[in-house]
Amino acid sequence: MAHSDAAGQQARGRYISLQEAADRLTVDKRTIRRRIADGLLPAYSVAGTRAVRVRVADVEALLVQIPTVDGAA
């Protein structure tokens, strides 16, 4: 199980394209661009290109748990 934890930590440090981020969250790429514009998702440009990347950890941080009525998850 420690191996999968290490793999998960390594993946969160990875940079992915906006389309990959959108696919991960099952949203449109425009939604990802809006989150960047709103300052909710840090993004990085690849020097010398028009490519934009985001960190997996930052994308996952956009997911928030919806509280239940009794407070249990």
N, C-alpha and C positions, 0 to 999 in steps of 0.2 A: 504494500500500500504506500510506502514511503516513496517508491518510484513514481507513482502517479501524482503524488503531491509535488514532487520536484518538477515533473513535466508540466503540471498546472502552473507552478510559479514561473517556469521558463516561458510558457505561452503568454502569460500576462505581461511579461517584459517585452514581448514581440511587438512589432509595428505592422499594421495591416492597412489595406486600402479602404477607402470609404465604402466601396461596394461590399467588401468582406465584412465591414462593421455593420452595414445595413442588413446583410444576410444573417449575421449572428443575432441581431435583435428582431429580425423579421419585420423590418420597416423599409421605407423607400430611402434611397440615397439622399434625396432632398431633405429628409428628416435629419439625417446625420449632418448635412451641411448647415441646417438651421441650428442644431445644437452647438456647432462650432461657432457660428455667428453670434449666438446668444451668450457665448462664453462658458457653456456648460461642459464642453468637450474640447480639451486641448488638442491641437493639430500641429503637424510639422510638415514643412515642405522639404522635398528632396532637392538639394542644391543642383542648379543647372537644368532642372526639369520643371514641369507643371504638376508633377505627382505630389499628392498630399497623403500623409499617413497619420494614423492614430494608434495609440497603445491599446492593446487588448484590455489591460487593467482599467484604463479610463472608460472604455466602452462598457465593460461589465459594471462599472460604478454607476452608470446611468440607470441600472435596474434597481428599483426599490421595492421592498416588500410591502404589500398592501395589508394594513392591519385588519384583523378580524374583530367581530363584535365582542367576543370574550377575551381578546388579547392574545390568544394562542395562535401559533403559526400553523 
